[in-house]
Amino acid sequence: MTRLADFKTWLWSDWGKPNFLTRAGVPRIVTNFVAFLLAPLISFALTLRFAPETDKQNIRIFVHEPLFLLAYTALYVNILADSFLEFRYNLKNLRPNERFRFIKQKWQDPFVKIFWMSLLSSMFLSLLGAFHFRHQLK
């Protein structure tokens, strides 16, 4: 149960990366989540603004594809799990192959399992979403 308590404490803290807003008392999860939502919304708005009229309907179909939205959600869970593992095990200075080996050795940690399951599900849902989107265009 201490792992979950550690995660909850870490989630509502500054994640070891203080900035102006976290020093003001805003948890890092709020700023991270807002940025994670605003980036695609701004991209969508700019894409629709400058896209030709013939492609606008296809862009709307793509953006509202439920499988892509689920993949994006799973990607966010993956980013959270990766940030927590990086904070918990201090993985900042490891090269990618050393990091992979270290995470592979810590397979019994539930957050490592969440990391891998969310990564794999994000990739799988993106692939399914691409096939479904392609089918809708025909």
LOSEMAR-892114 format. One record per residue (C-alpha): residue number from 1; residue in one letter; chain; x, y, z. Coordinates in steps of 0.25 Angstrom, whole numbers, plus 5000, padded with zeros to 4 digits. Example, Ala and Ser with C-alpha at 12.3 -4.5 7.8 and 13.67 -1.06 7.14 Angstrom:
  seq  type  mol     X     Y     Z
    1     A    A  5049  4982  5031
    2     S    A  5055  4996  5029
***
This chain:
  seq  type  mol     X     Y     Z
    1     M    A  5000  5000  5000
    2     T    A  5012  5009  5002
    3     R    A  5014  5009  4987
    4     L    A  5000  5015  4984
    5     A    A  5002  5025  4995
    6     D    A  5015  5029  4989
    7     F    A  5009  5031  4976
    8     K    A  4998  5039  4981
    9     T    A  5007  5048  4989
   10     W    A  5016  5049  4976
   11     L    A  5004  5052  4967
   12     W    A  5000  5064  4975
   13     S    A  5014  5070  4977
   14     D    A  5023  5076  4967
   15     W    A  5029  5063  4962
   16     G    A  5043  5068  4966
   17     K    A  5042  5078  4955
   18     P    A  5038  5091  4961
   19     N    A  5033  5103  4952
   20     F    A  5026  5116  4954
   21     L    A  5012  5110  4956
   22     T    A  5017  5098  4965
   23     R    A  5024  5108  4974
   24     A    A  5010  5116  4974
   25     G    A  5003  5103  4979
   26     V    A  4998  5097  4966
   27     P    A  5000  5082  4966
   28     R    A  5009  5078  4954
   29     I    A  4998  5068  4950
   30     V    A  4989  5080  4947
   31     T    A  4999  5088  4938
   32     N    A  5003  5075  4931
   33     F    A  4989  5071  4928
   34     V    A  4985  5084  4923
   35     A    A  4997  5085  4914
   36     F    A  4994  5070  4909
   37     L    A  4980  5075  4905
   38     L    A  4983  5088  4900
   39     A    A  4994  5084  4890
   40     P    A  4984  5075  4881
   41     L    A  4973  5085  4882
   42     I    A  4982  5096  4877
   43     S    A  4987  5087  4866
   44     F    A  4973  5083  4862
   45     A    A  4968  5098  4862
   46     L    A  4980  5102  4853
   47     T    A  4979  5090  4844
   48     L    A  4964  5093  4841
   49     R    A  4967  5108  4839
   50     F    A  4978  5105  4828
   51     A    A  4973  5092  4822
   52     P    A  4966  5092  4809
   53     E    A  4951  5090  4809
   54     T    A  4952  5076  4803
   55     D    A  4960  5071  4815
   56     K    A  4952  5077  4827
   57     Q    A  4942  5066  4828
   58     N    A  4953  5056  4828
   59     I    A  4961  5063  4839
   60     R    A  4948  5064  4847
   61     I    A  4946  5049  4846
   62     F    A  4961  5046  4850
   63     V    A  4960  5055  4862
   64     H    A  4947  5049  4867
   65     E    A  4952  5034  4865
   66     P    A  4949  5027  4878
   67     L    A  4961  5018  4877
   68     F    A  4971  5030  4875
   69     L    A  4965  5037  4887
   70     L    A  4967  5024  4895
   71     A    A  4981  5023  4890
   72     Y    A  4984  5037  4894
   73     T    A  4978  5034  4908
   74     A    A  4987  5022  4909
   75     L    A  4999  5030  4905
   76     Y    A  4996  5040  4916
   77     V    A  4995  5028  4926
   78     N    A  5009  5024  4920
   79     I    A  5015  5037  4922
   80     L    A  5010  5038  4936
   81     A    A  5016  5024  4940
   82     D    A  5029  5027  4933
   83     S    A  5030  5040  4940
   84     F    A  5027  5033  4954
   85     L    A  5037  5022  4951
   86     E    A  5048  5032  4947
   87     F    A  5045  5040  4960
   88     R    A  5045  5027  4969
   89     Y    A  5057  5020  4963
   90     N    A  5065  5033  4959
   91     L    A  5066  5028  4944
   92     K    A  5070  5042  4938
   93     N    A  5084  5039  4936
   94     L    A  5083  5025  4930
   95     R    A  5084  5023  4915
   96     P    A  5072  5016  4908
   97     N    A  5078  5002  4908
   98     E    A  5082  5003  4922
   99     R    A  5068  5009  4926
  100     F    A  5061  4997  4918
  101     R    A  5070  4987  4925
  102     F    A  5066  4993  4939
  103     I    A  5051  4994  4936
  104     K    A  5052  4980  4931
  105     Q    A  5058  4975  4944
  106     K    A  5047  4983  4952
  107     W    A  5036  4975  4946
  108     Q    A  5029  4972  4959
  109     D    A  5027  4987  4962
  110     P    A  5012  4990  4958
  111     F    A  5016  5003  4952
  112     V    A  5025  4996  4943
  113     K    A  5014  4987  4938
  114     I    A  5005  5000  4937
  115     F    A  5016  5006  4928
  116     W    A  5017  4994  4919
  117     M    A  5002  4991  4918
  118     S    A  4999  5006  4915
  119     L    A  5010  5007  4905
  120     L    A  5006  4994  4897
  121     S    A  4991  4998  4898
  122     S    A  4994  5012  4892
  123     M    A  5001  5006  4881
  124     F    A  4991  4995  4878
  125     L    A  4979  5005  4879
  126     S    A  4986  5015  4870
  127     L    A  4988  5003  4860
  128     L    A  4973  4999  4861
  129     G    A  4969  5014  4860
  130     A    A  4977  5015  4847
  131     F    A  4971  5003  4841
  132     H    A  4957  5008  4845
  133     F    A  4960  5022  4840
  134     R    A  4964  5017  4827
  135     H    A  4952  5008  4826
  136     Q    A  4943  5021  4828
  137     L    A  4950  5028  4817
  138     K    A  4946  5018  4807
***
